Amino acid sequence: MKFRIQDKKELLLSLLILVITIGLFLHAAHLYERSETPRIDKGKVIEITGEDLDGHTQIQSGYQALEVQMLSGRYTGEIIQGVNVLVYDLQFDTYLETGDPVSVVVEDSGKDTPSARVVNFHRRNILYGMAGIFVFLIVIIGRMKGFRSLVSLLFIIGLILAVLLPLILKGHSPVMVTVAVCAFGGFTALFLVTGLNYKAVVGSVGLLTGTVSSGLLAVICGNLMKLSGSDTGFEQLLVLYMPNKVDISGILYSGVIIACLGAVMDVSVELSSSLYELKRRNPGVTFAQLVDSGMNIGRDVMGTMANTLVLVYVGTSLAMFLYFFSQGFIYDYAIDLNLIASTFLQAVSGSIGLILAIPATVLFGAYFYTR
C-alpha cells in the first residue's frame, strides 16, 4: 500500500515516536513480569464430566469437572482432567460448556497425573481480532494520518503503562503524575496527527486548559464531598494488598483526566484547524471575526462532545441504575451514595473541562493566527 508523504519531517517524527512507543511497551512488560507467575496455556473443553454448583441461575459457586484437550504448551494434543472453580462472582466466573476454549494452568508435580486448573474463558484471540480490524480500518481509511493517529494512541497507552502506573504505585501523587503524562502524551499526539505546524501549537493550549481544569474541579469537588474513590471494587484491593500507601481518591480524579483527554484533544484540534482554515482562506480576517466564528463552531461541537462524555459514564453505569430502579429508586438516599456521586463527578468534571477548552482554544487561536 502506497502512502503519499508530504513532509519527511513528520514521517521521521512518526517513526521516532513509534520506536519510543515500542520501548515503552517493552519496559512495561519487564516491569510487570513476575518469575513466580504460572504459565498459562490454551485448551479446549472436550467434555463436562461432573458439576457441583449452588446458587442463582447466573451466579453460582462450586466447580465443574472437565476433560481438556491442550492446544499449547508442554502437553499439546493431550487430554487431561481439569476443574473450573466458580466463586459466586460474575466478574471472575465463567460457566463453561463443551467446545469452549479456555486458558488453563497445568499443575504437574512430577509424581501424579497432570491436571488443568481453568483460569478463564480464552478471550484473547477475539480481542486480538478486534484490535486487528481497528488497525486495518484506521490505516486503510485514514492512510498516513490514520497511521499517525494510531501511533499517537499507542504512545499514550505506553506512557500510562510504563510511566504513570509505576509512579502511582510508588506513592507519587496520582493527579500530578496524570496531568504531566496526559499533557506530554497529548502534545505529542497533536503534533503527530496535525503535523509540525501552528494548528498543533494552538490545540495544545485547549488541551492543557481542558485537562487541568477537569482535574482541578474533580479534586476540589471530590474532597468537598469526601469521596472514598471506590468505584470498581479494585480500589479496596489496592488498599488491602499494596505495600505502599496509594491515594485512592487521587486515582479517581486521575481517571477523570484520562477519560476526558481524547474528547478535549478532539475539540482542540477541530477548533484549531477550523480557525487556521478561516485565516488561510481570508487573510484579512480580524481577531474579533475569528473569535465569533470560532465560538459558533465551538458551540456546535460542545453539544455533541459533552453528550458523548456524559453518555459514556451513564452507559458504563447502566447496571447500577437498573439495580436502583428495580429496588424502588429513592432519590434522597441514592444521590448521596459514594458510587452515584463518583459517577456524577466523573461525567460533569470531564464535560466542564471540555467546555472550557473551547474558549481557550478560540481566544488563543484567534490571537495567534491574526498576529
N, C-alpha and C positions, 0 to 999 in steps of 0.2 A: 504494500500500500504506500502510495506516494503522499508526502506532506509538503505543502508549499511553505517554505521557510522564508519569512520576510525580514527577519532580524537575527543575525548569527549570535548576537549577544544574549538575546532571550533564549535561544536554544542552548547555549552554553550554560546559562543560569539554570535552566530546567534540568540539564544533565547533572550539574553540580549539586543541586538540591536533591535529585534522585539518589546520587551516591551517598550524600549525608543521611538521607532517609533510610537507606539500606543499612548504614552503620548504626543508626538509632535502633532499628529493629533487632539487629544482631546483638547490640548492647543490652536491650531489654530482655532478649532470650537468655543471655548469660546471667542477668540479674535474677531472673525468676527461676533459673534452673536449680533443681534440688536433686542431689545424688540419691537420696533415700526414697524418692518418688518411684512407685512401682511402674513397670512397663504396662502400657495399655494396648491391647491388640483388638483386632476386629474379628467378630464371629457372626454366625447365623443360627437362629433358633431352629432346630430340627424338629423338636417335639417338646411339649409341656408334659412332663411325667407325673407331676403332682402339685397341689396347691393347698395352702393353709392360710386363708385370708379372713379377716374380720373387718367390719366397719361399714361405711357408706358405700353406695354403688360406685362412686367415682373416687372416694378417698378411703384407702384400705391400709391395713397393716398386716404383716405376716411375711410369707415367702412363696415363691414359685420354684419348683424343681424343674430343671431344664436339661435337654441334651443340646449341646452347642457344637457346631462344626466350625473349627478355627479357619479363618481366612487370611491370617497373617501371623507372624511370629514363629517361635520355635516349633509349635505343634500344628503348623499349617496343613490342612486337609484332614486332620484327625477329629474324631467326635469325642468330646469329653463331657463329663457331668458338670452342671453348673447350678447356681442359685441366684435368684433375683429377690433381694430383700426390699420390702416396702415399709416405710416408717410413718405412714399416715400424714404425708406432706406432699401436696400437689407440686410444689416447687422442685422436689427431688425424685419423686416416684414416677415410674412408668410401668403400666400393666402391659406385659408382653404377650404376643401371640406367635403361633408357628409361622416361620418365614421372616420374622423381624430381624434386621441387622442390629447387632449390639456391640458395645465397647466393653471388653472384659479384662480382668486381671487374672492371669493364670497363677494359681498357687501350687507350687511344686517343691516339696521338702526333700525330694530325692528318695524318700522311703515309701511313701504312699502313692497311689494313682493321682495324677494331677487333676485339679478341679478348677472351675472357672467361676469367678465372682463378677456378676454383672455390675458395671459402673453406671451405664445408662444406655438408652437407645442411641444407635450410631447415627448422628445427625450431620457430621462434618462434611460428608460428600455432597449433601444437599446445599449446605451453606457455601461450600466452595463453588458449586454450580451457579448459585445465585450471584456470588461475587464475580464469577467469570462473565455472566450475562451483563452485569452492571459495567464492568471494564470494557467489554466488547462494544456495547452501545455508546458509552461516553466517548470512546476513541473514534468509532465509525462515524457517529453523527457530529461530534464536536471537533474531530480531526486534531490539529495541533493544539488548539485552545482546550479541547477536551482532554488531551494528554496532560497539558499543564495543570488543568483543574484536578485531575487525578493525582498528579504528583504533589500538589499542594495539600490535598486531603490526607494523603498518606504521611506527609511531613508533619502535619498537625497531630495525627494519631501517634506517630513515632515520638514526638515531643511529650505527649501525655504519658506514654508507656515508659519511656526511658528517662524522663526528667521530672515531670510533675508527680507521678505516683511515688517514686523513690524518695523525693524530697519531703512529701507529706508524711510518709511512713517513718521518716527520720525525725519528725516532730516539728518541721517548719510550718509556718502559717499557711493553711490551705488557700486562703483568699489572696494573699500576696503572691504566692507561687503561681496560682492560676492566672492572675492578671498579667504577670510577666510572661508566662508561657503563651497565653492567648494573644497578647499583644505582639510578641515576636513571631509566632506562627501565623497570625492574621496578616501582619505586614508582609511577610514573605509570600503568603498566598495571594495577596493583592497584586504584588509585583509580578508574580508568575502568571496570573490569569489575565491581567490587563496589559502587561508588558512594562518595560522600563520607561515610563512616561509620567506626565503630570497627573493623569487620572488616578494612578495608584497613590500619589502623594496626597491628593485631596481626599480620597477614600479612606486613607489611614486616619485622618482626623475624626471622621464619623465613626470609624471602627473603635478608636480609643475612647471617644465620648460615650458610645453606647455600652461598651463592656464595663468601663469603670463606673458609670452611673448606675447600671443594673446591679453591679456588685455592692456598691455603697448602700443603695436602697435596701438590698436584701439583708445586709449586715445590720443596718440601723433598725429596720422594722422587725427583723428576726430576734434581735436582742431585746427590743421593747416587748415582744410577745413571749419571750423566754422559751423559744422553740428548742426542743431537745436535739433536733437534727435527724431523728429517726424517721425514715421514710420507706425503706425497703425491708428492714429487718436485719440486714447485714451490718448496720451501724452498731447494733448491740454486740455482734460477734467481734467487731473491731475493739470495742471497749473491754470485752472479757479476755480476749486471747492475744492482743498485740502487746509486745514487751514495752514499747514506747507509748506514751500518752498521745492520743490522737484527738484533735479538735473536731468533734463530730458535727457541731453546728457549723463550723467553718467549711466542712465538706459539703454540707447542704448549700451554702452560699456559693461555693466554687462550682457546684453543679449548675446553678443559675447562670453563671458567667459562661460556662462552656456551652450550655444549651442555647443561649441567645447569640453565640458567636457567629454561627452560619447565617442567621437571619440578618444580623447587623452588617456583616460583610456584603450580603446581597443588596441591601438597601443602599449602603455607602457606594458600592461600585455602580449601581444603576443611576444614582443621582449624579455622581461624579462624571460618568460617561455622558449623561444627558446634557449637563451643563457644558461639558467640553465640546460636544457636537453643536450646541446652540451658538457658542462662541466661534467655532470654526466656520459655521455657515454664515454667521453675521458678525464679522469682526468689530463692527461699530456698536454692538450691544452694550448697554451700560450696566453698572453694578446693580441698580435698583431693578432693572428689567430681568436680569439673571436671577435675582432673589425671588422675584414674583413668579417667574416661570418655574424655577426650581421647587418652590413651596407648593405650587399647583401639582407638579409631578409627585412630590413627596407625599401629599395628602392622599393621592390615589394609591400609591404604594403602601402607605401606612395602613390603610383599611384592610387590605388582604394579608399583609405580613403579620400584623397584630393578631388577626384572627387565626393565622397559622400557629403561632406560638401558644395561644390560649387553648386551641382545639387539640394540640399535641398533648398537653398536660391533661385535658379532660379525657382524651382517648386512652391514655395510659392509666388513668384512674377510674375507668369505667366500672370495673368490678366493685370498687369501693362504693361508688354511687348506687349501684344496683343493690348492694347489701343494705345500705342505709334506707333506701326507699322500700325495700321488701320488708324491713322490720318496722316500718312506720317512721318516716322522716320527721324528726323533731328538731326544728331549726335552732332553737335556743341551746340545745345540747350539742348538736353536731358542729355548729360554727366555731365553737371554742376548742374542738379537738385538735391535738397536735398535728395529726395527719391531714385534716382539712386545711388548717392554717398553713402548713408547709406547702401543699399543692397550690393554694391561692398565692402564696408569696412567690413561688417559682414562676407562675404564669404571669402575674402582674409586674413583678420586677423586671423580667425579661422584656415584656411589652413596653414598659416605660423607657428602658434603655434603648429599645428600637426607635421609639418615638423621638427621643432626644437626639438620636444620631442624625435625624433628618435636618433640623435647622442648623446643627453644627456643620454638616457636610455642605449644605446650601450656602451658608454665610461665608465659610472659608473658601469654598469653590468659587463663588461669585467674586470675592476679593482677589483670589489668586489668579483667576483667568482674565480679569479685567485690568490687571497691572500691566 
